[in-house]
Amino acid sequence: MTNTTNAPYAIRRAVIKDVVLMHRLINHLADQGDMLPRALSELYENLRDYYVVEDEGRLVGCVALHICWEDLAEVRSLAVEEAYQGHGLGQVLVQQCLDEAQQLGLGLVFTLTLRPTFFERCGFRRVDVTNLPRKVWGECFRCPKYPNCDEVALVYGTSAGQATTLPAAIPVEE
């Protein structure tokens, strides 16, 4: 890591100049099997969903809060450069999304991930993926893993309220 000044990392909304760097970071991690790839066009179309984290002006992470419905949003495309992983940047990015969800009055945030333990440390709980609303599945048909998805569904209820359509946490054996 290059941040040796003890200055905080800068977290901000993504802008157009970030898209190519976000695409490179997300798809690099996708190539390693850590997450799903994202098309460049998709990142441009959803740019307003994204936050980035910088270290001394260099983009080292990103995340999106994608609103699905009046009471539901998804945390997606959480990516942090390998050299910066394990230093809390992912948790800070997720918290930024959760704070925004609460400010917007969204009651429930979900994620589909290959790293469920990380999201559990952020306060999410595992649920059966089949209990997520159907509107969530629209994107799944375009996924290269469909219909053999190995991602785990997790949800987080904000203090703005919690959807009542999902069951209590499902015990999952590690």
PyMOL commands that set and color helices and strands:
alter all, ss='L'
color gray80, all
select helices_A, chain A and resi 16-31+40-45+47-49+82-84+89-104+116-121+129-131+134-142
alter helices_A, ss='H'
color red, helices_A
select strands_A, chain A and resi 10-13+50-55+58-69+72-80+108-113+125-127+152-157
alter strands_A, ss='S'
color yellow, strands_A
deselect
rebuild
show_as cartoon
